[in-house]
Amino acid sequence: MATPLGDLLDVGCGRGRALLHLAARFPQSRFVGYDLSAEALEQARSDAAAQGLDNVAFEARDLTGFDDTPYARRFDLITAFDAIHDQADPQGVLNGIRATLADDGVFLMQDIRASSRLENNLDHPIAPLLYTLSPMHCMTVSLAQG
């Protein structure tokens, strides 16, 4: 059996694919996923139930003004996969993550490596895709949060 990871939070978890995989692999750990999309979370909950996972929970959360005071210093590992740039207040979310991360915890973030300045992305190999996705999804999600 794998060594427990402790408490893990995935910010912007979507359908919870990463958490479901980890929850199955580390049954003695506890996992929480936050996302704005109720539809994605319903699918995540359904998948967790189908897999018999009782160590994972999914919560609908608008991370604008992210403040998890009840969870202060609770999480041993916090992940954010391709989610921070979608937030209405990315710095606020990062501050909230820091406040909920255990003193010896780890924050693992993967996000798009691109510049906010168009001229710095001219040679980016997937710039056309990124500039299509940004106004069609990323920007609209942020604007919908006010």
Contacts in CASP RR format, 6 or more apart in sequence:
PFRMAT RR
TARGET T0000
AUTHOR 0000-0000-0000
METHOD contacts of the structure
MODEL  1
MATPLGDLLDVGCGRGRALLHLAARFPQSRFVGYDLSAEALEQARSDAAA
QGLDNVAFEARDLTGFDDTPYARRFDLITAFDAIHDQADPQGVLNGIRAT
LADDGVFLMQDIRASSRLENNLDHPIAPLLYTLSPMHCMTVSLAQG
1 27 0 8 1.000
1 28 0 8 1.000
2 25 0 8 1.000
2 26 0 8 1.000
3 26 0 8 1.000
4 26 0 8 1.000
4 28 0 8 1.000
4 29 0 8 1.000
5 22 0 8 1.000
5 26 0 8 1.000
5 29 0 8 1.000
5 76 0 8 1.000
5 77 0 8 1.000
6 28 0 8 1.000
6 29 0 8 1.000
6 30 0 8 1.000
6 76 0 8 1.000
6 77 0 8 1.000
7 29 0 8 1.000
7 30 0 8 1.000
7 31 0 8 1.000
7 32 0 8 1.000
7 74 0 8 1.000
7 75 0 8 1.000
7 76 0 8 1.000
7 77 0 8 1.000
8 19 0 8 1.000
8 22 0 8 1.000
8 29 0 8 1.000
8 30 0 8 1.000
8 31 0 8 1.000
8 32 0 8 1.000
8 75 0 8 1.000
8 76 0 8 1.000
8 77 0 8 1.000
8 78 0 8 1.000
8 79 0 8 1.000
9 31 0 8 1.000
9 32 0 8 1.000
9 33 0 8 1.000
9 34 0 8 1.000
9 71 0 8 1.000
9 75 0 8 1.000
9 77 0 8 1.000
9 78 0 8 1.000
9 79 0 8 1.000
9 100 0 8 1.000
10 16 0 8 1.000
10 18 0 8 1.000
10 19 0 8 1.000
10 31 0 8 1.000
10 32 0 8 1.000
10 33 0 8 1.000
10 34 0 8 1.000
10 78 0 8 1.000
10 79 0 8 1.000
10 80 0 8 1.000
10 81 0 8 1.000
11 33 0 8 1.000
11 34 0 8 1.000
11 63 0 8 1.000
11 78 0 8 1.000
11 79 0 8 1.000
11 80 0 8 1.000
11 83 0 8 1.000
11 84 0 8 1.000
11 93 0 8 1.000
11 97 0 8 1.000
12 33 0 8 1.000
12 34 0 8 1.000
12 35 0 8 1.000
12 36 0 8 1.000
12 63 0 8 1.000
12 80 0 8 1.000
12 81 0 8 1.000
12 83 0 8 1.000
12 86 0 8 1.000
13 19 0 8 1.000
13 33 0 8 1.000
13 34 0 8 1.000
13 35 0 8 1.000
13 40 0 8 1.000
13 41 0 8 1.000
13 44 0 8 1.000
13 58 0 8 1.000
14 35 0 8 1.000
14 37 0 8 1.000
14 40 0 8 1.000
14 41 0 8 1.000
14 44 0 8 1.000
15 40 0 8 1.000
15 41 0 8 1.000
15 43 0 8 1.000
15 44 0 8 1.000
15 47 0 8 1.000
16 33 0 8 1.000
16 35 0 8 1.000
16 40 0 8 1.000
16 44 0 8 1.000
16 47 0 8 1.000
16 58 0 8 1.000
18 79 0 8 1.000
18 81 0 8 1.000
19 31 0 8 1.000
19 33 0 8 1.000
19 44 0 8 1.000
19 56 0 8 1.000
19 58 0 8 1.000
20 44 0 8 1.000
20 47 0 8 1.000
20 48 0 8 1.000
20 51 0 8 1.000
20 53 0 8 1.000
20 56 0 8 1.000
22 29 0 8 1.000
22 31 0 8 1.000
23 29 0 8 1.000
23 31 0 8 1.000
23 48 0 8 1.000
23 53 0 8 1.000
23 55 0 8 1.000
23 56 0 8 1.000
24 51 0 8 1.000
24 53 0 8 1.000
26 55 0 8 1.000
27 55 0 8 1.000
28 55 0 8 1.000
29 55 0 8 1.000
30 55 0 8 1.000
30 56 0 8 1.000
31 55 0 8 1.000
31 56 0 8 1.000
31 57 0 8 1.000
32 56 0 8 1.000
32 57 0 8 1.000
32 58 0 8 1.000
32 59 0 8 1.000
32 75 0 8 1.000
33 44 0 8 1.000
33 56 0 8 1.000
33 57 0 8 1.000
33 58 0 8 1.000
33 59 0 8 1.000
34 58 0 8 1.000
34 59 0 8 1.000
34 60 0 8 1.000
34 61 0 8 1.000
34 63 0 8 1.000
35 41 0 8 1.000
35 44 0 8 1.000
35 58 0 8 1.000
35 60 0 8 1.000
35 61 0 8 1.000
36 60 0 8 1.000
36 61 0 8 1.000
36 62 0 8 1.000
36 63 0 8 1.000
36 141 0 8 1.000
36 145 0 8 1.000
37 60 0 8 1.000
38 60 0 8 1.000
41 58 0 8 1.000
41 59 0 8 1.000
41 60 0 8 1.000
44 58 0 8 1.000
45 58 0 8 1.000
48 56 0 8 1.000
48 58 0 8 1.000
62 145 0 8 1.000
63 87 0 8 1.000
63 89 0 8 1.000
63 93 0 8 1.000
64 87 0 8 1.000
64 88 0 8 1.000
64 89 0 8 1.000
64 145 0 8 1.000
64 146 0 8 1.000
65 89 0 8 1.000
65 92 0 8 1.000
65 93 0 8 1.000
65 96 0 8 1.000
66 89 0 8 1.000
66 92 0 8 1.000
66 93 0 8 1.000
66 95 0 8 1.000
66 96 0 8 1.000
66 97 0 8 1.000
67 96 0 8 1.000
67 99 0 8 1.000
68 74 0 8 1.000
68 96 0 8 1.000
68 99 0 8 1.000
68 100 0 8 1.000
69 99 0 8 1.000
71 100 0 8 1.000
72 99 0 8 1.000
72 100 0 8 1.000
73 99 0 8 1.000
73 100 0 8 1.000
73 101 0 8 1.000
73 102 0 8 1.000
73 103 0 8 1.000
74 100 0 8 1.000
74 102 0 8 1.000
75 100 0 8 1.000
75 101 0 8 1.000
75 102 0 8 1.000
75 105 0 8 1.000
76 102 0 8 1.000
76 104 0 8 1.000
76 105 0 8 1.000
76 106 0 8 1.000
77 105 0 8 1.000
77 106 0 8 1.000
77 107 0 8 1.000
77 108 0 8 1.000
78 97 0 8 1.000
78 100 0 8 1.000
78 101 0 8 1.000
78 105 0 8 1.000
78 106 0 8 1.000
78 107 0 8 1.000
78 108 0 8 1.000
79 107 0 8 1.000
79 108 0 8 1.000
79 109 0 8 1.000
80 93 0 8 1.000
80 97 0 8 1.000
80 107 0 8 1.000
80 108 0 8 1.000
80 109 0 8 1.000
80 110 0 8 1.000
80 111 0 8 1.000
81 109 0 8 1.000
81 110 0 8 1.000
82 110 0 8 1.000
82 111 0 8 1.000
82 112 0 8 1.000
83 111 0 8 1.000
84 90 0 8 1.000
84 93 0 8 1.000
84 94 0 8 1.000
84 109 0 8 1.000
84 111 0 8 1.000
85 111 0 8 1.000
85 112 0 8 1.000
85 138 0 8 1.000
86 137 0 8 1.000
86 138 0 8 1.000
86 141 0 8 1.000
86 142 0 8 1.000
87 93 0 8 1.000
87 142 0 8 1.000
87 145 0 8 1.000
88 142 0 8 1.000
88 143 0 8 1.000
88 145 0 8 1.000
88 146 0 8 1.000
97 107 0 8 1.000
98 107 0 8 1.000
101 107 0 8 1.000
112 130 0 8 1.000
114 120 0 8 1.000
114 121 0 8 1.000
114 124 0 8 1.000
114 127 0 8 1.000
114 130 0 8 1.000
115 121 0 8 1.000
121 127 0 8 1.000
121 130 0 8 1.000
121 131 0 8 1.000
124 130 0 8 1.000
END
